[in-house]
Amino acid sequence: MQLIIISGKIGSGKSTLSKCFQRKGYHYINSDSLAKNIIQGNKLVINKLNQEFNILNDDGKISLKNLKVILLSSEENKNKINAIVHPFFYKELNLILGKSNHKKIVLELPLIETRNNIKFNFIIVSIKTSLKIREKRYLSQSESKSEDFIILNKYQKSSEYYEKYSDYLISNNDTMEILQIKFNELYSKFKE
């Protein structure tokens, strides 16, 4: 199995680059979607988060919107949430990867510092994009706020950290056409 991890800071273009791999036949795993499913569907995670933050709705479910507010309120809360969710997330992710029949998989994984929890060989491709462009992309999403971007960006590792722990780096400050050209150059290396 060839496992490509797409990483990068918030708004860098991870989903866009992942789609380029999907068009080449890679099976796609979105870590955000997987984490949300675990947060809303795993009873142990729900109970632990509720014990820590008392955030169950009247219907007994966790509101992702409320959880985001808690996460944004302090780095301590972010760390507590990650400490609860990450063990379940990586257990599930490694199960999915282990059972997969796909020869080529692309995994969108924003938190590059958690890469060592993956029990399979992988190649990391990180996307480097200017702060101004990343913020503009983030704010183009519905209900996104500049203050949220600032906090989320602060929580992430430095650009230098992403560069240090990546096998390949792609700059994404230009048009989609230029990104496609850069992807094609990168993809030709994977085929060799």
Buried (B, 14 or more C-beta within 10 A) or exposed (E): BEBBBBBBBBBBBBEBBBBBBEEEEBBBBBBEEBBBEBBBEBEEBBEBBEEBBEBBEEEEEBEEEEBEEBBBEEEEBBEBBBEBBBEBBBEBBBEBBEEBEBEBBBBBBBBBEBBEBBEEEBEBBBBBBBEEBBBEBBEEEEEBEEEBBEBBBEBBBEBEBBEEBBEBBBBBBEEEEEBBEBBEEBBEEBEE
